């Protein structure tokens, strides 16, 4: 993600400014997070829970405004939203 000591964070302005953040990341490190299962993995095989602020990322109903910060080369979100049945 960036040089050693870098951070990555997503602030969901629409969720009261909730911050999802990692600190002290290594150059070229790739972090994957499975919010549903609470699993964090790194391509370095290092355990990263101690570098995480323990606020898993979440989206609120409706539109979400996200602020993405940090020294990153690529960022993606995959989400599945439940479908409402009826009115």
C-alpha positions as CSV (number, residue, x, y, z in Angstrom):
1,X,0.0,0.0,0.0
2,X,2.8,2.4,0.8
3,X,6.1,3.0,2.5
4,X,6.7,1.6,5.9
5,X,4.7,3.5,8.5
6,X,2.0,4.6,6.1
7,X,-1.6,4.4,6.9
8,X,-4.8,3.7,5.0
9,X,-8.3,4.8,6.0
10,X,-11.8,5.1,4.9
11,X,-14.1,7.6,6.6
12,X,-17.8,7.0,6.0
13,X,-19.2,10.5,6.4
14,X,-22.7,9.1,6.1
15,X,-22.2,6.9,9.1
16,X,-21.4,9.6,11.6
17,X,-17.8,9.9,10.4
18,X,-16.9,6.2,11.2
19,X,-13.2,5.6,10.4
20,X,-11.8,2.2,9.2
21,X,-8.0,2.5,9.5
22,X,-4.7,0.6,9.3
23,X,-1.4,2.0,10.5
24,X,2.3,1.1,9.9
25,X,1.8,-0.7,6.6
26,X,4.8,-1.9,4.6
27,X,5.7,-0.9,1.0
28,X,3.9,-3.1,-1.5
29,X,1.7,-4.6,1.2
30,X,-1.8,-5.8,0.2
31,X,-4.5,-6.0,2.8
32,X,-7.8,-7.9,2.3
33,X,-10.7,-7.6,4.8
34,X,-13.7,-9.8,5.0
35,X,-16.1,-7.8,7.1
36,X,-18.7,-10.6,7.4
37,X,-16.2,-13.0,8.9
38,X,-14.0,-10.5,10.6
39,X,-10.9,-11.8,8.8
40,X,-7.9,-9.6,7.9
41,X,-5.1,-10.9,5.7
42,X,-1.9,-9.4,4.4
43,X,0.3,-10.6,1.5
44,X,3.2,-10.3,3.9
45,X,1.7,-13.1,6.2
46,X,2.1,-10.6,9.1
47,X,-0.8,-10.4,11.5
48,X,-2.4,-7.0,11.1
49,X,-5.1,-6.9,13.8
50,X,-2.8,-4.8,16.0
51,X,-2.5,-2.2,13.2
52,X,-6.2,-2.0,12.8
53,X,-8.5,0.4,14.7
54,X,-11.1,-2.3,15.2
55,X,-13.9,-0.4,13.3
56,X,-14.8,-2.7,10.5
57,X,-16.0,-0.9,7.4
58,X,-19.7,-0.6,6.8
59,X,-22.2,1.0,4.5
60,X,-25.5,2.5,5.7
61,X,-28.8,2.4,3.9
62,X,-29.0,4.8,1.0
63,X,-26.2,6.9,-0.4
64,X,-22.8,6.8,1.3
65,X,-20.1,9.5,1.1
66,X,-16.7,8.0,1.6
67,X,-13.3,9.7,2.1
68,X,-10.3,7.5,1.2
69,X,-6.9,8.6,2.5
70,X,-3.4,7.2,2.5
71,X,-0.7,6.2,0.1
72,X,-2.4,3.5,-2.0
73,X,-2.1,2.3,-5.6
74,X,-5.4,0.4,-5.8
75,X,-8.6,0.3,-3.8
76,X,-11.8,-1.8,-4.4
77,X,-14.9,-2.6,-2.5
78,X,-17.1,-5.6,-3.2
79,X,-20.6,-5.5,-1.6
80,X,-23.8,-7.5,-1.8
81,X,-26.9,-5.7,-0.8
82,X,-30.0,-7.5,0.3
83,X,-33.1,-7.1,-1.9
84,X,-36.3,-5.9,-0.4
85,X,-39.4,-8.0,-1.0
86,X,-42.7,-6.2,-1.0
87,X,-43.3,-2.6,0.0
